[in-house]
Amino acid sequence: MYKNAVIAAVVPAYKEEKMISKVIETMPDYVDHIVIVDDCSPDATSEVVGRSDDPRVTLIRHEVNQGVGGAIITAHRAAMDLGSDVNVVMAGDAQMDPDYLPPLLDKVTDGGFGFAKANRFYAPESFSGMPGYRVVGNIVLSFFTKLASGYWNLFDPQNGYTAVRTEVLARVPLDRVAKRYSFENDLLIHLNILQVPATDVPIPAVYGEEVSSIRLSKVIPELLHRLTVGYWSRIWYRYVLWSFSPIALLLFMGLALFVLGVGVSIWVMFQIAGSVVATAATVMLAALPLMIGTQMLISALQLDIQATPSSPTFSAFTHTQ
């Protein structure tokens, strides 16, 4: 146990026969359960895990590949069945340093947060050595994830080194969470809908010699679709269905006025192209909705940022072994 909490390490694994033993061997003693899900690996990942004599290990093998998110969801459910209080995700390639597990666990065991995640980019020098396109990609992805999830206080959304209280997971509709590369992003959206306080923990990344098999041509459209659908789902549940918030009013009216202004502006440009002189009233008819709509959208954004659920609300674990 760790600070009176039963800890389960959730380990998704796909083609990790070379590194999975290291993950098991370096797992700290205070971790009570190690739930490894082999996501239909074509190699000997399951066989290597099966040879481990660590009594904490539980092995589950998917007969059909479900993606990293699907493996994590399966492991979360199994860990909760084992009676865990906190689940921490540890990659099967040993790229998540267990020495940094205590700072992550502290946030959810007695820090009052329901969810905590690692942030690799906690200082300017964190980006050193990273190609420029990856730096830009991480910044852009982080912004869009902030916008979609409503967690404006979080960065580095693709970092899967996370800790979550199982009482929070029990409220999340896991069947509806994305199962592939956008799992982390979609989980944040679901957590925000439930208004779970979340925080970042500065943890440096551990890079090995593994070569990423991610195909950007497939991942980027999936991420954009998931973030778009997730954004509107969050707005609907948090600001419309459960309480008709001024955020929803400003957002919808701002969008309507902005679209109206764009439409009138296009019409005015066609008129000018046809040698029709635009009057001051015509120009104002286009400019006024654009200006008011933009101001409403900015106000909705400001209120959404202020509504970020980041204040600790959970109590510390008090039960004993």
C-alpha beads as a LAMMPS data file, in Angstrom:
LAMMPS data file: protein, C-alpha beads

321 atoms
320 bonds

1 atom types
1 bond types

-500.0 500.0 xlo xhi
-500.0 500.0 ylo yhi
-500.0 500.0 zlo zhi

Masses

1 110.0

Atoms # bond

1 1 1 0.000 0.000 0.000
2 1 1 0.949 3.621 -0.437
3 1 1 -0.376 6.085 2.153
4 1 1 -3.226 3.703 3.053
5 1 1 -4.223 3.251 -0.594
6 1 1 -4.143 -0.017 -2.554
7 1 1 -2.128 0.723 -5.705
8 1 1 -2.471 -1.098 -9.010
9 1 1 -0.088 -0.631 -11.932
10 1 1 -1.953 -0.826 -15.220
11 1 1 0.400 -1.959 -18.014
12 1 1 -0.740 -2.033 -21.660
13 1 1 1.676 -4.126 -23.732
14 1 1 2.014 -4.725 -27.449
15 1 1 5.098 -6.455 -28.842
16 1 1 7.058 -5.820 -25.629
17 1 1 8.794 -9.186 -25.133
18 1 1 12.150 -7.407 -24.721
19 1 1 11.129 -4.799 -22.142
20 1 1 8.177 -6.191 -20.179
21 1 1 10.417 -8.089 -17.742
22 1 1 12.144 -4.835 -16.798
23 1 1 8.756 -3.246 -16.094
24 1 1 7.888 -6.049 -13.677
25 1 1 11.308 -6.205 -12.023
26 1 1 11.524 -2.456 -11.393
27 1 1 7.990 -2.093 -10.053
28 1 1 8.173 -0.600 -6.509
29 1 1 7.222 -2.763 -3.529
30 1 1 4.342 -0.476 -2.525
31 1 1 2.497 -1.379 -5.734
32 1 1 0.016 -4.092 -4.732
33 1 1 -1.113 -5.315 -8.162
34 1 1 0.501 -5.353 -11.609
35 1 1 -2.185 -5.840 -14.263
36 1 1 -0.628 -6.474 -17.671
37 1 1 -2.812 -6.587 -20.774
38 1 1 -1.185 -8.128 -23.831
39 1 1 -3.059 -6.480 -26.707
40 1 1 -2.865 -9.445 -29.060
41 1 1 0.904 -9.219 -29.522
42 1 1 2.315 -11.384 -32.329
43 1 1 5.501 -11.973 -30.313
44 1 1 6.215 -13.716 -26.971
45 1 1 5.024 -10.909 -24.674
46 1 1 2.522 -13.145 -22.859
47 1 1 5.036 -15.963 -22.506
48 1 1 7.606 -13.661 -20.929
49 1 1 5.022 -12.323 -18.466
50 1 1 3.902 -15.848 -17.699
51 1 1 7.433 -16.793 -16.628
52 1 1 7.481 -14.078 -13.963
53 1 1 7.346 -15.323 -10.369
54 1 1 6.052 -11.994 -9.009
55 1 1 2.776 -12.839 -7.198
56 1 1 1.418 -9.351 -7.894
57 1 1 1.193 -9.968 -11.645
58 1 1 -2.153 -10.540 -13.352
59 1 1 -1.946 -11.269 -17.092
60 1 1 -4.820 -10.697 -19.510
61 1 1 -4.484 -11.284 -23.244
62 1 1 -6.716 -9.731 -25.877
63 1 1 -7.542 -12.104 -28.702
64 1 1 -8.247 -9.081 -30.930
65 1 1 -6.081 -5.963 -30.927
66 1 1 -8.023 -3.078 -29.356
67 1 1 -5.378 -0.360 -29.275
68 1 1 -3.558 1.118 -26.294
69 1 1 -6.743 2.677 -24.930
70 1 1 -8.607 -0.620 -25.116
71 1 1 -5.784 -2.365 -23.249
72 1 1 -5.746 0.320 -20.547
73 1 1 -9.525 0.127 -20.113
74 1 1 -9.379 -3.665 -19.725
75 1 1 -6.583 -3.317 -17.155
76 1 1 -8.437 -0.576 -15.238
77 1 1 -11.490 -2.802 -14.901
78 1 1 -9.422 -5.781 -13.775
79 1 1 -7.564 -3.638 -11.222
80 1 1 -10.818 -2.319 -9.785
81 1 1 -12.061 -5.915 -9.465
82 1 1 -8.896 -6.633 -7.454
83 1 1 -9.841 -3.866 -5.020
84 1 1 -7.459 -1.094 -6.018
85 1 1 -7.902 2.448 -4.703
86 1 1 -5.577 4.097 -7.243
87 1 1 -4.579 2.935 -10.706
88 1 1 -1.369 4.157 -12.308
89 1 1 -0.596 3.563 -15.986
90 1 1 2.922 2.271 -16.701
91 1 1 3.960 1.658 -20.309
92 1 1 5.067 -1.815 -21.315
93 1 1 8.245 -0.455 -22.900
94 1 1 9.737 0.724 -19.556
95 1 1 9.699 4.380 -20.647
96 1 1 7.966 5.485 -17.436
97 1 1 10.487 5.778 -14.622
98 1 1 9.047 4.225 -11.411
99 1 1 11.278 6.541 -9.334
100 1 1 8.844 9.343 -10.176
101 1 1 5.773 7.375 -9.148
102 1 1 5.548 8.824 -5.579
103 1 1 5.081 12.466 -6.719
104 1 1 2.321 11.282 -9.033
105 1 1 0.618 9.190 -6.348
106 1 1 0.890 11.948 -3.736
107 1 1 -1.479 14.120 -5.765
108 1 1 -4.287 11.549 -5.698
109 1 1 -3.729 9.849 -2.339
110 1 1 -3.556 12.884 -0.076
111 1 1 -3.318 15.877 -2.439
112 1 1 -7.046 16.080 -3.054
113 1 1 -6.960 15.408 -6.823
114 1 1 -8.911 12.712 -8.622
115 1 1 -6.490 12.513 -11.549
116 1 1 -2.804 13.342 -12.029
117 1 1 -0.610 13.065 -15.097
118 1 1 3.039 13.513 -15.949
119 1 1 4.176 16.547 -17.892
120 1 1 7.446 16.177 -19.802
121 1 1 7.569 19.843 -20.814
122 1 1 7.734 21.580 -17.465
123 1 1 10.714 23.826 -18.289
124 1 1 12.101 25.540 -21.423
125 1 1 15.026 23.111 -21.550
126 1 1 12.563 20.190 -21.685
127 1 1 12.238 20.827 -25.424
128 1 1 15.987 20.730 -26.087
129 1 1 17.009 17.994 -28.479
130 1 1 13.483 17.610 -29.828
131 1 1 12.930 18.312 -33.549
132 1 1 11.168 21.606 -34.233
133 1 1 8.155 19.968 -35.877
134 1 1 7.563 17.852 -32.760
135 1 1 7.763 20.903 -30.504
136 1 1 5.183 22.691 -32.651
137 1 1 3.055 19.546 -32.826
138 1 1 3.024 19.142 -29.044
139 1 1 2.101 22.786 -28.495
140 1 1 -0.713 22.706 -31.070
141 1 1 -2.076 19.397 -29.788
142 1 1 -1.942 20.619 -26.196
143 1 1 -3.911 23.757 -27.109
144 1 1 -6.633 21.844 -28.932
145 1 1 -6.856 19.334 -26.083
146 1 1 -7.167 22.197 -23.575
147 1 1 -9.991 23.651 -25.671
148 1 1 -11.794 20.330 -26.087
149 1 1 -11.305 18.957 -22.571
150 1 1 -11.642 22.178 -20.579
151 1 1 -8.504 21.385 -18.561
152 1 1 -6.670 24.620 -19.308
153 1 1 -4.183 23.918 -16.513
154 1 1 -2.809 20.748 -18.164
155 1 1 -0.138 20.292 -20.835
156 1 1 1.412 17.330 -22.698
157 1 1 -1.919 15.482 -23.188
158 1 1 -0.390 12.439 -24.925
159 1 1 1.653 11.558 -21.845
160 1 1 0.138 8.317 -20.590
161 1 1 1.939 8.276 -17.224
162 1 1 -1.170 8.888 -15.119
163 1 1 -2.694 8.111 -11.734
164 1 1 -6.427 8.073 -11.087
165 1 1 -8.603 7.222 -8.120
166 1 1 -10.819 4.218 -8.815
167 1 1 -13.817 6.014 -7.310
168 1 1 -13.420 8.407 -10.233
169 1 1 -13.016 5.606 -12.788
170 1 1 -16.203 4.000 -11.488
171 1 1 -18.106 7.101 -12.635
172 1 1 -16.524 7.244 -16.095
173 1 1 -18.448 5.461 -18.908
174 1 1 -15.408 3.452 -19.987
175 1 1 -17.312 1.832 -22.868
176 1 1 -17.556 5.272 -24.487
177 1 1 -13.903 6.298 -24.102
178 1 1 -11.751 6.113 -27.244
179 1 1 -9.729 2.919 -27.396
180 1 1 -6.854 3.921 -29.632
181 1 1 -4.348 6.769 -29.825
182 1 1 -6.833 9.437 -28.675
183 1 1 -7.561 7.602 -25.399
184 1 1 -5.751 10.121 -23.163
185 1 1 -7.446 13.094 -24.825
186 1 1 -10.908 11.549 -24.652
187 1 1 -10.471 10.482 -21.027
188 1 1 -9.712 14.097 -20.081
189 1 1 -12.969 15.195 -21.726
190 1 1 -14.966 12.614 -19.744
191 1 1 -13.216 13.610 -16.515
192 1 1 -14.021 17.277 -17.098
193 1 1 -17.687 16.485 -17.686
194 1 1 -17.631 14.874 -14.227
195 1 1 -15.734 17.952 -12.918
196 1 1 -12.868 15.854 -11.537
197 1 1 -9.971 18.024 -10.262
198 1 1 -6.806 17.189 -12.222
199 1 1 -3.197 18.322 -12.110
200 1 1 0.157 18.002 -13.889
201 1 1 3.294 16.592 -12.248
202 1 1 6.719 17.494 -13.707
203 1 1 8.335 14.200 -14.724
204 1 1 11.110 13.862 -17.323
205 1 1 10.625 11.363 -20.107
206 1 1 12.721 8.219 -20.496
207 1 1 13.424 7.500 -24.162
208 1 1 14.676 4.150 -25.337
209 1 1 15.644 2.850 -28.764
210 1 1 12.084 2.018 -29.793
211 1 1 10.856 3.397 -33.112
212 1 1 7.323 4.755 -33.120
213 1 1 4.883 2.864 -35.353
214 1 1 2.294 5.648 -35.262
215 1 1 0.953 6.620 -38.687
216 1 1 0.213 10.345 -38.575
217 1 1 -2.072 10.124 -41.625
218 1 1 -4.390 7.930 -39.559
219 1 1 -3.849 9.415 -36.101
220 1 1 -4.374 13.119 -36.920
221 1 1 -7.891 12.716 -38.432
222 1 1 -8.871 10.463 -35.526
223 1 1 -7.631 13.009 -32.982
224 1 1 -9.344 15.945 -34.690
225 1 1 -12.633 14.045 -34.899
226 1 1 -12.446 12.916 -31.275
227 1 1 -11.568 16.389 -29.992
228 1 1 -14.354 18.019 -32.009
229 1 1 -17.019 15.560 -30.868
230 1 1 -15.662 15.667 -27.314
231 1 1 -15.764 19.472 -27.176
232 1 1 -19.429 19.674 -28.092
233 1 1 -20.275 16.767 -25.778
234 1 1 -18.600 18.605 -22.902
235 1 1 -20.407 21.858 -23.700
236 1 1 -23.737 20.016 -23.886
237 1 1 -23.424 18.169 -20.593
238 1 1 -21.662 20.794 -18.469
239 1 1 -23.178 24.014 -19.736
240 1 1 -26.539 23.082 -21.266
241 1 1 -28.090 19.875 -19.943
242 1 1 -26.997 20.055 -16.310
243 1 1 -27.139 23.827 -15.920
244 1 1 -27.840 26.364 -18.629
245 1 1 -24.716 28.398 -18.084
246 1 1 -23.916 31.870 -19.456
247 1 1 -21.031 30.120 -21.193
248 1 1 -23.477 28.268 -23.440
249 1 1 -25.491 31.444 -24.093
250 1 1 -22.396 33.439 -25.043
251 1 1 -21.003 30.594 -27.143
252 1 1 -24.142 29.908 -29.195
253 1 1 -25.083 33.571 -29.691
254 1 1 -21.471 34.438 -30.500
255 1 1 -21.256 31.667 -33.095
256 1 1 -24.567 32.716 -34.669
257 1 1 -23.501 36.358 -34.932
258 1 1 -20.029 35.451 -36.190
259 1 1 -21.443 33.190 -38.936
260 1 1 -23.960 35.898 -39.860
261 1 1 -21.177 38.463 -40.081
262 1 1 -19.043 36.202 -42.276
263 1 1 -22.010 35.519 -44.562
264 1 1 -22.848 39.218 -44.958
265 1 1 -19.147 40.033 -45.512
266 1 1 -18.979 37.540 -48.383
267 1 1 -22.143 39.010 -49.871
268 1 1 -20.691 42.551 -49.617
269 1 1 -17.475 41.450 -51.336
270 1 1 -19.459 39.981 -54.232
271 1 1 -21.389 43.237 -54.480
272 1 1 -18.171 45.233 -54.612
273 1 1 -16.744 42.854 -57.211
274 1 1 -19.848 43.569 -59.297
275 1 1 -19.087 47.314 -59.224
276 1 1 -21.758 48.061 -56.613
277 1 1 -20.656 50.711 -54.155
278 1 1 -20.952 49.483 -50.544
279 1 1 -22.649 51.991 -48.273
280 1 1 -21.604 52.654 -44.681
281 1 1 -24.759 50.898 -43.491
282 1 1 -23.911 47.801 -45.552
283 1 1 -20.387 47.674 -44.159
284 1 1 -21.708 48.019 -40.591
285 1 1 -24.209 45.232 -41.282
286 1 1 -21.223 42.946 -41.882
287 1 1 -18.795 44.340 -39.298
288 1 1 -21.122 44.665 -36.303
289 1 1 -22.123 40.967 -36.049
290 1 1 -18.469 39.981 -36.517
291 1 1 -17.274 42.256 -33.736
292 1 1 -20.045 41.392 -31.274
293 1 1 -19.817 37.680 -32.096
294 1 1 -16.055 37.659 -31.611
295 1 1 -16.372 39.429 -28.262
296 1 1 -18.999 36.909 -27.102
297 1 1 -16.798 33.978 -28.105
298 1 1 -13.833 35.453 -26.232
299 1 1 -16.033 35.955 -23.144
300 1 1 -17.242 32.328 -23.359
301 1 1 -13.626 31.178 -23.591
302 1 1 -12.636 33.234 -20.544
303 1 1 -15.493 31.802 -18.470
304 1 1 -14.635 28.266 -19.601
305 1 1 -11.028 28.761 -18.464
306 1 1 -12.251 29.999 -15.080
307 1 1 -14.465 26.890 -14.778
308 1 1 -11.490 24.492 -15.038
309 1 1 -11.908 21.888 -12.251
310 1 1 -8.441 22.167 -10.718
311 1 1 -9.084 22.791 -7.014
312 1 1 -8.449 19.712 -4.796
313 1 1 -11.681 18.233 -3.409
314 1 1 -10.944 14.597 -2.533
315 1 1 -10.036 13.526 1.002
316 1 1 -7.000 11.412 1.859
317 1 1 -7.311 7.656 2.199
318 1 1 -7.755 6.615 5.825
319 1 1 -8.380 2.877 5.774
320 1 1 -5.628 0.539 6.930
321 1 1 -4.351 -2.789 5.718

Bonds

1 1 1 2
2 1 2 3
3 1 3 4
4 1 4 5
5 1 5 6
6 1 6 7
7 1 7 8
8 1 8 9
9 1 9 10
10 1 10 11
11 1 11 12
12 1 12 13
13 1 13 14
14 1 14 15
15 1 15 16
16 1 16 17
17 1 17 18
18 1 18 19
19 1 19 20
20 1 20 21
21 1 21 22
22 1 22 23
23 1 23 24
24 1 24 25
25 1 25 26
26 1 26 27
27 1 27 28
28 1 28 29
29 1 29 30
30 1 30 31
31 1 31 32
32 1 32 33
33 1 33 34
34 1 34 35
35 1 35 36
36 1 36 37
37 1 37 38
38 1 38 39
39 1 39 40
40 1 40 41
41 1 41 42
42 1 42 43
43 1 43 44
44 1 44 45
45 1 45 46
46 1 46 47
47 1 47 48
48 1 48 49
49 1 49 50
50 1 50 51
51 1 51 52
52 1 52 53
53 1 53 54
54 1 54 55
55 1 55 56
56 1 56 57
57 1 57 58
58 1 58 59
59 1 59 60
60 1 60 61
61 1 61 62
62 1 62 63
63 1 63 64
64 1 64 65
65 1 65 66
66 1 66 67
67 1 67 68
68 1 68 69
69 1 69 70
70 1 70 71
71 1 71 72
72 1 72 73
73 1 73 74
74 1 74 75
75 1 75 76
76 1 76 77
77 1 77 78
78 1 78 79
79 1 79 80
80 1 80 81
81 1 81 82
82 1 82 83
83 1 83 84
84 1 84 85
85 1 85 86
86 1 86 87
87 1 87 88
88 1 88 89
89 1 89 90
90 1 90 91
91 1 91 92
92 1 92 93
93 1 93 94
94 1 94 95
95 1 95 96
96 1 96 97
97 1 97 98
98 1 98 99
99 1 99 100
100 1 100 101
101 1 101 102
102 1 102 103
103 1 103 104
104 1 104 105
105 1 105 106
106 1 106 107
107 1 107 108
108 1 108 109
109 1 109 110
110 1 110 111
111 1 111 112
112 1 112 113
113 1 113 114
114 1 114 115
115 1 115 116
116 1 116 117
117 1 117 118
118 1 118 119
119 1 119 120
120 1 120 121
121 1 121 122
122 1 122 123
123 1 123 124
124 1 124 125
125 1 125 126
126 1 126 127
127 1 127 128
128 1 128 129
129 1 129 130
130 1 130 131
131 1 131 132
132 1 132 133
133 1 133 134
134 1 134 135
135 1 135 136
136 1 136 137
137 1 137 138
138 1 138 139
139 1 139 140
140 1 140 141
141 1 141 142
142 1 142 143
143 1 143 144
144 1 144 145
145 1 145 146
146 1 146 147
147 1 147 148
148 1 148 149
149 1 149 150
150 1 150 151
151 1 151 152
152 1 152 153
153 1 153 154
154 1 154 155
155 1 155 156
156 1 156 157
157 1 157 158
158 1 158 159
159 1 159 160
160 1 160 161
161 1 161 162
162 1 162 163
163 1 163 164
164 1 164 165
165 1 165 166
166 1 166 167
167 1 167 168
168 1 168 169
169 1 169 170
170 1 170 171
171 1 171 172
172 1 172 173
173 1 173 174
174 1 174 175
175 1 175 176
176 1 176 177
177 1 177 178
178 1 178 179
179 1 179 180
180 1 180 181
181 1 181 182
182 1 182 183
183 1 183 184
184 1 184 185
185 1 185 186
186 1 186 187
187 1 187 188
188 1 188 189
189 1 189 190
190 1 190 191
191 1 191 192
192 1 192 193
193 1 193 194
194 1 194 195
195 1 195 196
196 1 196 197
197 1 197 198
198 1 198 199
199 1 199 200
200 1 200 201
201 1 201 202
202 1 202 203
203 1 203 204
204 1 204 205
205 1 205 206
206 1 206 207
207 1 207 208
208 1 208 209
209 1 209 210
210 1 210 211
211 1 211 212
212 1 212 213
213 1 213 214
214 1 214 215
215 1 215 216
216 1 216 217
217 1 217 218
218 1 218 219
219 1 219 220
220 1 220 221
221 1 221 222
222 1 222 223
223 1 223 224
224 1 224 225
225 1 225 226
226 1 226 227
227 1 227 228
228 1 228 229
229 1 229 230
230 1 230 231
231 1 231 232
232 1 232 233
233 1 233 234
234 1 234 235
235 1 235 236
236 1 236 237
237 1 237 238
238 1 238 239
239 1 239 240
240 1 240 241
241 1 241 242
242 1 242 243
243 1 243 244
244 1 244 245
245 1 245 246
246 1 246 247
247 1 247 248
248 1 248 249
249 1 249 250
250 1 250 251
251 1 251 252
252 1 252 253
253 1 253 254
254 1 254 255
255 1 255 256
256 1 256 257
257 1 257 258
258 1 258 259
259 1 259 260
260 1 260 261
261 1 261 262
262 1 262 263
263 1 263 264
264 1 264 265
265 1 265 266
266 1 266 267
267 1 267 268
268 1 268 269
269 1 269 270
270 1 270 271
271 1 271 272
272 1 272 273
273 1 273 274
274 1 274 275
275 1 275 276
276 1 276 277
277 1 277 278
278 1 278 279
279 1 279 280
280 1 280 281
281 1 281 282
282 1 282 283
283 1 283 284
284 1 284 285
285 1 285 286
286 1 286 287
287 1 287 288
288 1 288 289
289 1 289 290
290 1 290 291
291 1 291 292
292 1 292 293
293 1 293 294
294 1 294 295
295 1 295 296
296 1 296 297
297 1 297 298
298 1 298 299
299 1 299 300
300 1 300 301
301 1 301 302
302 1 302 303
303 1 303 304
304 1 304 305
305 1 305 306
306 1 306 307
307 1 307 308
308 1 308 309
309 1 309 310
310 1 310 311
311 1 311 312
312 1 312 313
313 1 313 314
314 1 314 315
315 1 315 316
316 1 316 317
317 1 317 318
318 1 318 319
319 1 319 320
320 1 320 321
